[in-house]
Amino acid sequence: MNVEKIIKTEKQIPITSRTIIHLSLVEAKINEMMTAALKPHGVSLQQFNVLRILRGQKGKPANLSTLNERMVTKMSNTTRLVDKLILKGYVDRMVCPSNRRKVEINITSKGESALALMDVALKETEEKLLQNFSMEDLRSINELLDKF
């Protein structure tokens, strides 16, 4: 990915600015491809993230604050994401019997099945995105990104 070519400039960009721009462009490409992979399933990347978090609970319900804490991209509209997933039948919401102010969210069996199909689509997309990298390259990238 040639940063200067993409942003259509001929001038030399300082390495610090170029790095930030480059990371932003890579993030945009990843989001674009992941979003496209999920489109046939009718869910957004954020909804997919909620479903994965709930699956990771292994049958234990989660509340909105747990979902917010574990989201890859932090957002304030988690309630709306959950509402959309409820309409699809992928999650259900219930009031906690011991604390009526607490709302618990679970993934449904329909949500689990749909998520398994989404996993396949995203795995294929990940492989496309990373096809030019060796395992050593990926380890190096992760080491460098850990410095953030």
N, CA and C atoms as an extended XYZ file, in Angstrom:
444
Properties=species:S:1:pos:R:3:atomname:S:1:resname:S:1:resid:I:1 pbc="F F F"
N         0.859       -1.176        0.000 N   MET     1
C         0.000        0.000        0.000 CA  MET     1
C         0.899        1.231        0.000 C   MET     1
N         0.802        2.002       -1.044 N   ASN     2
C         1.616        3.202       -1.162 CA  ASN     2
C         0.796        4.406       -0.702 C   ASN     2
N         1.138        4.928        0.454 N   VAL     3
C         0.382        6.015        1.083 CA  VAL     3
C         0.288        7.226        0.162 C   VAL     3
N         1.416        7.659       -0.366 N   GLU     4
C         1.425        8.856       -1.210 CA  GLU     4
C         0.526        8.696       -2.436 C   GLU     4
N         0.560        7.505       -3.023 N   LYS     5
C        -0.261        7.244       -4.206 CA  LYS     5
C        -1.748        7.270       -3.838 C   LYS     5
N        -2.099        6.676       -2.716 N   ILE     6
C        -3.503        6.609       -2.304 CA  ILE     6
C        -4.057        7.992       -1.993 C   ILE     6
N        -3.265        8.804       -1.295 N   ILE     7
C        -3.778       10.140       -0.950 CA  ILE     7
C        -3.424       11.177       -2.020 C   ILE     7
N        -2.838       10.680       -3.118 N   LYS     8
C        -2.551       11.503       -4.302 CA  LYS     8
C        -1.721       12.751       -3.987 C   LYS     8
N        -0.553       12.487       -3.435 N   THR     9
C         0.391       13.572       -3.191 CA  THR     9
C         1.750       13.163       -3.740 C   THR     9
N         2.489       14.139       -4.193 N   GLU    10
C         3.834       13.873       -4.686 CA  GLU    10
C         4.886       14.300       -3.676 C   GLU    10
N         4.464       15.056       -2.668 N   LYS    11
C         5.444       15.520       -1.686 CA  LYS    11
C         5.765       14.430       -0.664 C   LYS    11
N         6.926       14.531       -0.111 N   GLN    12
C         7.392       13.599        0.908 CA  GLN    12
C         6.638       13.864        2.214 C   GLN    12
N         5.981       12.852        2.743 N   ILE    13
C         5.254       13.005        4.013 CA  ILE    13
C         6.210       12.610        5.138 C   ILE    13
N         6.285       13.418        6.197 N   PRO    14
C         7.154       13.042        7.332 CA  PRO    14
C         6.767       11.656        7.861 C   PRO    14
N         7.741       10.897        8.243 N   ILE    15
C         7.532        9.497        8.630 CA  ILE    15
C         6.499        9.349        9.758 C   ILE    15
N         6.455       10.279       10.702 N   THR    16
C         5.467       10.166       11.782 CA  THR    16
C         4.049       10.311       11.231 C   THR    16
N         3.834       11.316       10.404 N   SER    17
C         2.510       11.508        9.799 CA  SER    17
C         2.171       10.362        8.862 C   SER    17
N         3.161        9.925        8.088 N   ARG    18
C         2.945        8.835        7.137 CA  ARG    18
C         2.515        7.567        7.875 C   ARG    18
N         3.126        7.311        9.023 N   THR    19
C         2.793        6.120        9.808 CA  THR    19
C         1.341        6.157       10.272 C   THR    19
N         0.911        7.281       10.789 N   ILE    20
C        -0.468        7.413       11.265 CA  ILE    20
C        -1.446        7.286       10.099 C   ILE    20
N        -1.139        7.947        8.988 N   ILE    21
C        -1.999        7.852        7.807 CA  ILE    21
C        -2.054        6.402        7.317 C   ILE    21
N        -0.909        5.763        7.291 N   HIS    22
C        -0.828        4.374        6.830 CA  HIS    22
C        -1.695        3.460        7.705 C   HIS    22
N        -1.559        3.604        9.010 N   LEU    23
C        -2.372        2.792        9.928 CA  LEU    23
C        -3.864        3.051        9.715 C   LEU    23
N        -4.233        4.296        9.488 N   SER    24
C        -5.639        4.647        9.246 CA  SER    24
C        -6.147        4.016        7.952 C   SER    24
N        -5.322        4.035        6.918 N   LEU    25
C        -5.708        3.431        5.648 CA  LEU    25
C        -5.863        1.917        5.771 C   LEU    25
N        -4.955        1.291        6.504 N   VAL    26
C        -5.040       -0.158        6.716 CA  VAL    26
C        -6.303       -0.489        7.509 C   VAL    26
N        -6.587        0.274        8.546 N   GLU    27
C        -7.804        0.047        9.339 CA  GLU    27
C        -9.045        0.178        8.464 C   GLU    27
N        -9.080        1.188        7.612 N   ALA    28
C       -10.232        1.397        6.733 CA  ALA    28
C       -10.404        0.220        5.773 C   ALA    28
N        -9.307       -0.289        5.232 N   LYS    29
C        -9.368       -1.439        4.314 CA  LYS    29
C        -9.877       -2.686        5.033 C   LYS    29
N        -9.382       -2.916        6.231 N   ILE    30
C        -9.822       -4.072        7.012 CA  ILE    30
C       -11.323       -3.960        7.304 C   ILE    30
N       -11.758       -2.790        7.774 N   ASN    31
C       -13.176       -2.598        8.075 CA  ASN    31
C       -14.045       -2.781        6.838 C   ASN    31
N       -13.586       -2.252        5.719 N   GLU    32
C       -14.333       -2.370        4.461 CA  GLU    32
C       -14.533       -3.837        4.072 C   GLU    32
N       -13.468       -4.622        4.142 N   MET    33
C       -13.551       -6.026        3.745 CA  MET    33
C       -14.348       -6.860        4.750 C   MET    33
N       -14.190       -6.586        6.025 N   MET    34
C       -14.935       -7.325        7.057 CA  MET    34
C       -16.428       -6.998        6.963 C   MET    34
N       -16.742       -5.722        6.742 N   THR    35
C       -18.133       -5.300        6.589 CA  THR    35
C       -18.760       -5.984        5.384 C   THR    35
N       -18.027       -6.049        4.291 N   ALA    36
C       -18.527       -6.710        3.080 CA  ALA    36
C       -18.777       -8.199        3.326 C   ALA    36
N       -17.908       -8.836        4.107 N   ALA    37
C       -18.080      -10.268        4.404 CA  ALA    37
C       -19.319      -10.523        5.266 C   ALA    37
N       -19.664       -9.558        6.119 N   LEU    38
C       -20.820       -9.728        7.010 CA  LEU    38
C       -22.135       -9.287        6.368 C   LEU    38
N       -22.054       -8.507        5.317 N   LYS    39
C       -23.266       -7.950        4.692 CA  LYS    39
C       -24.291       -9.029        4.316 C   LYS    39
N       -23.880      -10.141        3.698 N   PRO    40
C       -24.867      -11.175        3.357 CA  PRO    40
C       -25.573      -11.771        4.585 C   PRO    40
N       -24.961      -11.620        5.741 N   HIS    41
C       -25.541      -12.147        6.985 CA  HIS    41
C       -26.430      -11.124        7.687 C   HIS    41
N       -26.453       -9.908        7.161 N   GLY    42
C       -27.334       -8.878        7.697 CA  GLY    42
C       -26.938       -8.314        9.041 C   GLY    42
N       -25.645       -8.393        9.364 N   VAL    43
C       -25.180       -7.808       10.624 CA  VAL    43
C       -24.002       -6.878       10.374 C   VAL    43
N       -23.844       -5.926       11.262 N   SER    44
C       -22.705       -5.014       11.199 CA  SER    44
C       -21.525       -5.650       11.928 C   SER    44
N       -20.374       -5.048       11.760 N   LEU    45
C       -19.171       -5.507       12.460 CA  LEU    45
C       -19.369       -5.425       13.977 C   LEU    45
N       -20.041       -4.367       14.441 N   GLN    46
C       -20.291       -4.196       15.870 CA  GLN    46
C       -21.268       -5.252       16.392 C   GLN    46
N       -22.299       -5.571       15.602 N   GLN    47
C       -23.239       -6.615       16.015 CA  GLN    47
C       -22.534       -7.969       16.081 C   GLN    47
N       -21.681       -8.228       15.107 N   PHE    48
C       -20.882       -9.451       15.110 CA  PHE    48
C       -20.037       -9.534       16.375 C   PHE    48
N       -19.438       -8.407       16.744 N   ASN    49
C       -18.613       -8.353       17.944 CA  ASN    49
C       -19.433       -8.696       19.183 C   ASN    49
N       -20.645       -8.158       19.286 N   VAL    50
C       -21.526       -8.466       20.424 CA  VAL    50
C       -21.820       -9.968       20.463 C   VAL    50
N       -22.129      -10.544       19.310 N   LEU    51
C       -22.415      -11.982       19.266 CA  LEU    51
C       -21.212      -12.808       19.713 C   LEU    51
N       -20.024      -12.421       19.287 N   ARG    52
C       -18.817      -13.161       19.709 CA  ARG    52
C       -18.592      -13.045       21.209 C   ARG    52
N       -18.822      -11.865       21.738 N   ILE    53
C       -18.665      -11.683       23.192 CA  ILE    53
C       -19.643      -12.590       23.934 C   ILE    53
N       -20.893      -12.600       23.486 N   LEU    54
C       -21.905      -13.425       24.153 CA  LEU    54
C       -21.595      -14.911       24.023 C   LEU    54
N       -21.092      -15.335       22.874 N   ARG    55
C       -20.695      -16.740       22.716 CA  ARG    55
C       -19.566      -17.070       23.700 C   ARG    55
N       -18.647      -16.123       23.868 N   GLY    56
C       -17.524      -16.319       24.787 CA  GLY    56
C       -17.939      -16.411       26.246 C   GLY    56
N       -19.153      -16.011       26.553 N   GLN    57
C       -19.676      -16.106       27.924 CA  GLN    57
C       -20.036      -17.548       28.283 C   GLN    57
N       -20.073      -18.428       27.278 N   LYS    58
C       -20.347      -19.854       27.460 CA  LYS    58
C       -21.642      -20.110       28.242 C   LYS    58
N       -22.706      -19.460       27.790 N   GLY    59
C       -24.014      -19.672       28.400 CA  GLY    59
C       -24.327      -18.764       29.579 C   GLY    59
N       -23.311      -18.081       30.078 N   LYS    60
C       -23.513      -17.145       31.183 CA  LYS    60
C       -23.967      -15.810       30.598 C   LYS    60
N       -25.026      -15.212       31.138 N   PRO    61
C       -25.491      -13.945       30.563 CA  PRO    61
C       -24.496      -12.806       30.788 C   PRO    61
N       -24.597      -11.815       29.923 N   ALA    62
C       -23.767      -10.606       30.046 CA  ALA    62
C       -24.706       -9.417       30.204 C   ALA    62
N       -24.202       -8.363       30.813 N   ASN    63
C       -24.991       -7.127       30.871 CA  ASN    63
C       -24.364       -6.114       29.913 C   ASN    63
N       -25.014       -4.985       29.763 N   LEU    64
C       -24.531       -3.981       28.807 CA  LEU    64
C       -23.135       -3.483       29.138 C   LEU    64
N       -22.822       -3.334       30.422 N   SER    65
C       -21.487       -2.825       30.759 CA  SER    65
C       -20.410       -3.858       30.410 C   SER    65
N       -20.708       -5.140       30.561 N   THR    66
C       -19.760       -6.185       30.165 CA  THR    66
C       -19.514       -6.122       28.660 C   THR    66
N       -20.593       -5.964       27.889 N   LEU    67
C       -20.451       -5.858       26.433 CA  LEU    67
C       -19.620       -4.637       26.064 C   LEU    67
N       -19.923       -3.498       26.684 N   ASN    68
C       -19.174       -2.262       26.396 CA  ASN    68
C       -17.690       -2.421       26.699 C   ASN    68
N       -17.372       -3.050       27.830 N   GLU    69
C       -15.969       -3.237       28.229 CA  GLU    69
C       -15.208       -4.085       27.230 C   GLU    69
N       -15.882       -5.082       26.665 N   ARG    70
C       -15.203       -6.060       25.826 CA  ARG    70
C       -15.274       -5.763       24.330 C   ARG    70
N       -16.019       -4.729       23.947 N   MET    71
C       -16.135       -4.378       22.526 CA  MET    71
C       -14.771       -3.947       21.980 C   MET    71
N       -14.485       -4.334       20.747 N   VAL    72
C       -13.243       -3.914       20.095 CA  VAL    72
C       -13.279       -2.412       19.869 C   VAL    72
N       -14.407       -1.920       19.354 N   THR    73
C       -14.586       -0.474       19.200 CA  THR    73
C       -15.607       -0.032       20.233 C   THR    73
N       -15.176        0.784       21.151 N   LYS    74
C       -16.047        1.261       22.232 CA  LYS    74
C       -17.097        2.193       21.650 C   LYS    74
N       -18.332        1.996       22.067 N   MET    75
C       -19.406        2.850       21.572 CA  MET    75
C       -20.501        2.978       22.619 C   MET    75
N       -21.277        4.019       22.478 N   SER    76
C       -22.315        4.287       23.452 CA  SER    76
C       -23.665        3.681       23.055 C   SER    76
N       -23.758        3.130       21.859 N   ASN    77
C       -25.050        2.636       21.404 CA  ASN    77
C       -25.182        1.117       21.489 C   ASN    77
N       -24.594        0.506       22.490 N   THR    78
C       -24.667       -0.942       22.650 CA  THR    78
C       -26.109       -1.396       22.821 C   THR    78
N       -26.920       -0.600       23.493 N   THR    79
C       -28.332       -0.949       23.675 CA  THR    79
C       -29.006       -1.103       22.310 C   THR    79
N       -28.736       -0.191       21.402 N   ARG    80
C       -29.323       -0.263       20.062 CA  ARG    80
C       -28.826       -1.492       19.300 C   ARG    80
N       -27.541       -1.823       19.442 N   LEU    81
C       -27.004       -3.021       18.805 CA  LEU    81
C       -27.736       -4.266       19.298 C   LEU    81
N       -27.917       -4.339       20.623 N   VAL    82
C       -28.607       -5.483       21.226 CA  VAL    82
C       -30.060       -5.531       20.736 C   VAL    82
N       -30.718       -4.388       20.678 N   ASP    83
C       -32.110       -4.337       20.194 CA  ASP    83
C       -32.222       -4.911       18.783 C   ASP    83
N       -31.279       -4.562       17.917 N   LYS    84
C       -31.295       -5.067       16.541 CA  LYS    84
C       -31.069       -6.577       16.517 C   LYS    84
N       -30.198       -7.066       17.379 N   LEU    85
C       -29.935       -8.510       17.444 CA  LEU    85
C       -31.146       -9.262       18.004 C   LEU    85
N       -31.880       -8.633       18.912 N   ILE    86
C       -33.114       -9.239       19.441 CA  ILE    86
C       -34.132       -9.382       18.311 C   ILE    86
N       -34.277       -8.345       17.488 N   LEU    87
C       -35.220       -8.392       16.367 CA  LEU    87
C       -34.875       -9.515       15.387 C   LEU    87
N       -33.609       -9.828       15.247 N   LYS    88
C       -33.171      -10.905       14.355 CA  LYS    88
C       -33.328      -12.278       15.022 C   LYS    88
N       -33.582      -12.280       16.332 N   GLY    89
C       -33.695      -13.543       17.062 CA  GLY    89
C       -32.356      -14.119       17.473 C   GLY    89
N       -31.277      -13.315       17.392 N   TYR    90
C       -29.933      -13.794       17.699 CA  TYR    90
C       -29.591      -13.708       19.182 C   TYR    90
N       -30.241      -12.823       19.901 N   VAL    91
C       -30.016      -12.700       21.354 CA  VAL    91
C       -31.358      -12.493       22.032 C   VAL    91
N       -31.380      -12.756       23.327 N   ASP    92
C       -32.559      -12.402       24.116 CA  ASP    92
C       -32.108      -11.629       25.347 C   ASP    92
N       -33.056      -10.887       25.880 N   ARG    93
C       -32.762      -10.018       27.017 CA  ARG    93
C       -33.793      -10.332       28.097 C   ARG    93
N       -33.310      -10.399       29.343 N   MET    94
C       -34.233      -10.629       30.450 CA  MET    94
C       -33.780       -9.844       31.666 C   MET    94
N       -34.722       -9.561       32.528 N   VAL    95
C       -34.425       -8.847       33.760 CA  VAL    95
C       -33.875       -9.858       34.759 C   VAL    95
N       -32.794       -9.502       35.421 N   CYS    96
C       -32.159      -10.365       36.408 CA  CYS    96
C       -33.137      -10.592       37.570 C   CYS    96
N       -33.401      -11.850       37.928 N   PRO    97
C       -34.354      -12.115       39.013 CA  PRO    97
C       -33.909      -11.559       40.380 C   PRO    97
N       -32.601      -11.535       40.628 N   SER    98
C       -32.115      -11.073       41.931 CA  SER    98
C       -31.922       -9.554       42.009 C   SER    98
N       -31.840       -8.894       40.857 N   ASN    99
C       -31.667       -7.439       40.822 CA  ASN    99
C       -32.437       -6.902       39.623 C   ASN    99
N       -33.653       -6.449       39.849 N   ARG   100
C       -34.552       -6.059       38.766 CA  ARG   100
C       -34.043       -4.876       37.938 C   ARG   100
N       -33.021       -4.160       38.425 N   ARG   101
C       -32.451       -3.054       37.646 CA  ARG   101
C       -31.416       -3.551       36.641 C   ARG   101
N       -31.006       -4.790       36.780 N   LYS   102
C       -29.966       -5.357       35.922 CA  LYS   102
C       -30.610       -6.149       34.769 C   LYS   102
N       -30.151       -5.880       33.546 N   VAL   103
C       -30.643       -6.585       32.360 CA  VAL   103
C       -29.558       -7.553       31.900 C   VAL   103
N       -29.968       -8.797       31.668 N   GLU   104
C       -29.021       -9.812       31.218 CA  GLU   104
C       -29.296      -10.179       29.768 C   GLU   104
N       -28.230      -10.403       29.010 N   ILE   105
C       -28.333      -10.684       27.583 CA  ILE   105
C       -27.646      -12.012       27.300 C   ILE   105
N       -28.326      -12.866       26.531 N   ASN   106
C       -27.792      -14.173       26.136 CA  ASN   106
C       -27.874      -14.330       24.638 C   ASN   106
N       -26.957      -15.111       24.082 N   ILE   107
C       -27.051      -15.467       22.671 CA  ILE   107
C       -28.026      -16.644       22.558 C   ILE   107
N       -28.843      -16.638       21.519 N   THR   108
C       -29.803      -17.723       21.298 CA  THR   108
C       -29.160      -18.803       20.426 C   THR   108
N       -29.837      -19.951       20.300 N   SER   109
C       -29.302      -21.002       19.431 CA  SER   109
C       -29.295      -20.531       17.973 C   SER   109
N       -30.284      -19.716       17.597 N   LYS   110
C       -30.299      -19.138       16.250 CA  LYS   110
C       -29.086      -18.222       16.064 C   LYS   110
N       -28.759      -17.447       17.101 N   GLY   111
C       -27.587      -16.574       17.057 CA  GLY   111
C       -26.296      -17.364       16.950 C   GLY   111
N       -26.216      -18.477       17.682 N   GLU   112
C       -25.024      -19.349       17.627 CA  GLU   112
C       -24.835      -19.909       16.223 C   GLU   112
N       -25.939      -20.368       15.616 N   SER   113
C       -25.867      -20.937       14.258 CA  SER   113
C       -25.449      -19.881       13.242 C   SER   113
N       -26.054      -18.708       13.337 N   ALA   114
C       -25.714      -17.622       12.415 CA  ALA   114
C       -24.255      -17.210       12.594 C   ALA   114
N       -23.801      -17.156       13.837 N   LEU   115
C       -22.425      -16.761       14.126 CA  LEU   115
C       -21.428      -17.761       13.544 C   LEU   115
N       -21.770      -19.043       13.557 N   ALA   116
C       -20.882      -20.060       12.976 CA  ALA   116
C       -20.690      -19.801       11.478 C   ALA   116
N       -21.750      -19.395       10.789 N   LEU   117
C       -21.636      -19.071        9.355 CA  LEU   117
C       -20.818      -17.796        9.146 C   LEU   117
N       -21.023      -16.822       10.013 N   MET   118
C       -20.263      -15.565        9.917 CA  MET   118
C       -18.782      -15.830       10.154 C   MET   118
N       -18.476      -16.740       11.081 N   ASP   119
C       -17.076      -17.083       11.369 CA  ASP   119
C       -16.363      -17.567       10.110 C   ASP   119
N       -17.042      -18.397        9.320 N   VAL   120
C       -16.457      -18.926        8.087 CA  VAL   120
C       -16.164      -17.776        7.124 C   VAL   120
N       -17.143      -16.882        6.949 N   ALA   121
C       -16.968      -15.745        6.024 CA  ALA   121
C       -15.820      -14.845        6.476 C   ALA   121
N       -15.713      -14.599        7.781 N   LEU   122
C       -14.648      -13.720        8.266 CA  LEU   122
C       -13.288      -14.396        8.217 C   LEU   122
N       -13.246      -15.706        8.428 N   LYS   123
C       -11.970      -16.422        8.337 CA  LYS   123
C       -11.420      -16.310        6.906 C   LYS   123
N       -12.301      -16.465        5.915 N   GLU   124
C       -11.879      -16.320        4.512 CA  GLU   124
C       -11.368      -14.902        4.251 C   GLU   124
N       -12.044      -13.913        4.822 N   THR   125
C       -11.632      -12.518        4.636 CA  THR   125
C       -10.288      -12.260        5.302 C   THR   125
N       -10.094      -12.790        6.494 N   GLU   126
C        -8.806      -12.635        7.184 CA  GLU   126
C        -7.683      -13.230        6.341 C   GLU   126
N        -7.942      -14.402        5.774 N   GLU   127
C        -6.918      -15.051        4.950 CA  GLU   127
C        -6.574      -14.195        3.728 C   GLU   127
N        -7.596      -13.583        3.098 N   LYS   128
C        -7.350      -12.686        1.956 CA  LYS   128
C        -6.517      -11.482        2.389 C   LYS   128
N        -6.907      -10.891        3.508 N   LEU   129
C        -6.207       -9.698        3.989 CA  LEU   129
C        -4.744       -9.979        4.309 C   LEU   129
N        -4.465      -11.173        4.800 N   LEU   130
C        -3.122      -11.487        5.303 CA  LEU   130
C        -2.327      -12.407        4.376 C   LEU   130
N        -2.817      -12.607        3.162 N   GLN   131
C        -2.184      -13.570        2.260 CA  GLN   131
C        -0.732      -13.246        1.917 C   GLN   131
N        -0.339      -11.986        1.995 N   ASN   132
C         1.034      -11.605        1.643 CA  ASN   132
C         1.997      -11.648        2.824 C   ASN   132
N         1.532      -12.128        3.969 N   PHE   133
C         2.352      -12.136        5.177 CA  PHE   133
C         2.680      -13.556        5.614 C   PHE   133
N         3.923      -13.746        6.021 N   SER   134
C         4.310      -15.026        6.614 CA  SER   134
C         3.932      -14.990        8.101 C   SER   134
N         4.017      -16.140        8.753 N   MET   135
C         3.744      -16.183       10.196 CA  MET   135
C         4.739      -15.297       10.944 C   MET   135
N         5.975      -15.271       10.481 N   GLU   136
C         6.985      -14.418       11.113 CA  GLU   136
C         6.629      -12.949       10.936 C   GLU   136
N         6.152      -12.582        9.741 N   ASP   137
C         5.698      -11.214        9.503 CA  ASP   137
C         4.589      -10.847       10.501 C   ASP   137
N         3.633      -11.747       10.664 N   LEU   138
C         2.506      -11.475       11.561 CA  LEU   138
C         2.967      -11.322       13.007 C   LEU   138
N         3.900      -12.164       13.415 N   ARG   139
C         4.451      -12.028       14.781 CA  ARG   139
C         5.142      -10.672       14.939 C   ARG   139
N         5.909      -10.284       13.931 N   SER   140
C         6.616       -8.990       13.977 CA  SER   140
C         5.630       -7.821       14.031 C   SER   140
N         4.604       -7.871       13.193 N   ILE   141
C         3.593       -6.809       13.203 CA  ILE   141
C         2.944       -6.714       14.574 C   ILE   141
N         2.599       -7.862       15.140 N   ASN   142
C         1.955       -7.852       16.455 CA  ASN   142
C         2.880       -7.320       17.535 C   ASN   142
N         4.146       -7.663       17.457 N   GLU   143
C         5.116       -7.122       18.414 CA  GLU   143
C         5.185       -5.619       18.324 C   GLU   143
N         5.246       -5.103       17.101 N   LEU   144
C         5.305       -3.661       16.907 CA  LEU   144
C         4.007       -2.979       17.383 C   LEU   144
N         2.872       -3.570       17.054 N   LEU   145
C         1.592       -2.975       17.467 CA  LEU   145
C         1.411       -3.018       18.981 C   LEU   145
N         2.002       -4.030       19.634 N   ASP   146
C         1.935       -4.098       21.102 CA  ASP   146
C         2.584       -2.884       21.762 C   ASP   146
N         3.487       -2.233       21.049 N   LYS   147
C         4.160       -1.060       21.617 CA  LYS   147
C         3.201        0.121       21.796 C   LYS   147
N         2.061        0.089       21.084 N   PHE   148
C         1.065        1.133       21.272 CA  PHE   148
C         0.491        1.032       22.662 C   PHE   148
